[in-house]
Amino acid sequence: MNTDSLFRPFNLKSLSIKNRIVMAPMTRSFSPNGVPTDDVAAYYRKRAEGGVGLILSEGTVIDRPSSSNDANIPHFYGADALTGWEDVIKNVHQAGGKMAPQIWHMGIMDNHHSGWIPPVPFEGPSGLNRPGFVNGNTMTDSDIADTIAAFGRAAADAKRLGFDTVEIHGAHGYLIDQFFWNETNKRTDIWGGKTLAERTRFGVEVIKEVRKQVGEDFALIIRLSQFKPANYTNKLAATPQELEAWISPLADAGADIFHCSQRRFWEAEFDDSDLNFAGWVKKVSGKATITVGSVGLTGEFLAAFAGESSQPSSLDELLRRFDRGDFDLVAVGRPLLSDPNWVKKIKEQRTGELKGFSKEALAELVME
Ligand SMILES: Cc1cc2nc3c(=O)[nH]c(=O)nc-3n(C[C@H](O)[C@H](O)[C@H](O)COP(=O)(O)O)c2cc1C
């Protein structure tokens, strides 16, 4: 397996990375009261030392009173949390890495199993997390305006603290995705609509505000998924034409890189072509894309939450698609959660030393 092509540099605006491997954003819940600790900084530093090109942080929430359902998920606002993040990016840079925070608002959520609840009810386009499940408020126009502004402030803070780029979390059934999905966006005002293109307005306004705050030269990533945790086979865009109608306004608003979340990167997005989600988004937009989903592993990530282990698997199919030019960057989640040296091992062809993934790794910040 010749992986040399994954070790070519990538440059786009503010972002200049030494290889094509991205650490996927992974929530860890190790930031008490929303403040990243020294351990969190050490955890990311280890991944930079292990050769990851670009680290995407775990989702870190914006300044809205119910943007999170978990007291141990990091904030990206407030002096203490931002000081913690400044320490993270300093550590990553010292180790030769590059990093973006993944800025996040969860929208309507299930209550967390810890029993912690935010000080005010969850908020979303229509109070819905999934069909038939209401757990919060329908956002007013002023809630929406404040939320867009809070995304912008978080992005401005990311740039000010020295991060290399920023990722907006628009995937996996959270707030921005709740606006995209017809099952969770029942609005009849300008924030809703029958078509996906109409329901993309909120995402577009978030990107425009972020772009305004960070300027033209700062690389901006948005993460999207067709699937929802409540519906794995969901397709927001059922055809390439619908995909283009979704992606084009986001690109026009200022997104530079689309992070196309799939559970298995090798699955074709539409009939009559083997292109995956990242492949199609690159084709319809001409923008850079990141693929993700079970790279180097036998099993997918949602099953991992139910305790399923995965073994290392070949990168041949990934490389076939990458070398064909389907996508620009490759995100890797669980292998890097369990092993800070995964990239080094791949580069040095030490495949016999790869660890795979088991659920025990979720319970700690693995440092070795
Ligand atoms: C423990 C864990 C936490 C995750 N948290 C996030 C998150 O905060 N934001 C996000 O966009 N995706 C999150 N994901 C999804 C990953 O970014 C990634 O897309 C998924 O794990 C598939 O990649 P993999 O098969 O290489 O693990 C999480 C996945 C795991 C395993």
The ligand as a MOL file (V3000), in Angstrom:
LIG
                    3D

  0  0  0     0  0            999 V3000
M  V30 BEGIN CTAB
M  V30 COUNTS 31 33 0 0 0
M  V30 BEGIN ATOM
M  V30 1 C -16.6820 9.6650 20.2400 0
M  V30 2 C -17.1490 10.3850 18.9990 0
M  V30 3 C -17.5480 11.6990 19.1000 0
M  V30 4 C -17.9520 12.4090 17.9600 0
M  V30 5 N -18.2720 13.7400 18.0550 0
M  V30 6 C -18.4770 14.4760 16.9510 0
M  V30 7 C -18.5720 15.9050 17.0140 0
M  V30 8 O -18.4290 16.5390 18.0720 0
M  V30 9 N -18.8040 16.5640 15.8570 0
M  V30 10 C -18.9560 15.9220 14.6570 0
M  V30 11 O -19.1680 16.5700 13.6370 0
M  V30 12 N -18.8340 14.5730 14.5710 0
M  V30 13 C -18.5610 13.8440 15.6690 0
M  V30 14 N -18.3340 12.4860 15.5630 0
M  V30 15 C -18.2700 11.8660 14.2400 0
M  V30 16 C -16.8120 11.8450 13.7330 0
M  V30 17 O -16.3310 13.1380 13.4600 0
M  V30 18 C -16.6540 11.0070 12.4580 0
M  V30 19 O -17.4010 11.5730 11.4310 0
M  V30 20 C -17.0830 9.5670 12.6680 0
M  V30 21 O -16.5050 9.0160 13.8390 0
M  V30 22 C -16.7010 8.7050 11.4640 0
M  V30 23 O -15.2970 8.6490 11.3580 0
M  V30 24 P -14.5070 7.3090 11.8060 0
M  V30 25 O -15.2440 6.1890 11.1380 0
M  V30 26 O -13.1130 7.5350 11.2630 0
M  V30 27 O -14.5560 7.2170 13.2890 0
M  V30 28 C -17.9720 11.7610 16.6970 0
M  V30 29 C -17.5780 10.4230 16.6130 0
M  V30 30 C -17.1470 9.7290 17.7330 0
M  V30 31 C -16.6710 8.3050 17.5940 0
M  V30 END ATOM
M  V30 BEGIN BOND
M  V30 1 1 1 2
M  V30 2 1 2 3
M  V30 3 2 2 30
M  V30 4 2 3 4
M  V30 5 1 4 5
M  V30 6 1 4 28
M  V30 7 2 5 6
M  V30 8 1 6 7
M  V30 9 1 6 13
M  V30 10 2 7 8
M  V30 11 1 7 9
M  V30 12 1 9 10
M  V30 13 2 10 11
M  V30 14 1 10 12
M  V30 15 2 12 13
M  V30 16 1 13 14
M  V30 17 1 14 15
M  V30 18 1 14 28
M  V30 19 1 15 16
M  V30 20 1 16 17
M  V30 21 1 16 18
M  V30 22 1 18 19
M  V30 23 1 18 20
M  V30 24 1 20 21
M  V30 25 1 20 22
M  V30 26 1 22 23
M  V30 27 1 23 24
M  V30 28 2 24 25
M  V30 29 1 24 26
M  V30 30 1 24 27
M  V30 31 2 28 29
M  V30 32 1 29 30
M  V30 33 1 30 31
M  V30 END BOND
M  V30 END CTAB
M  END
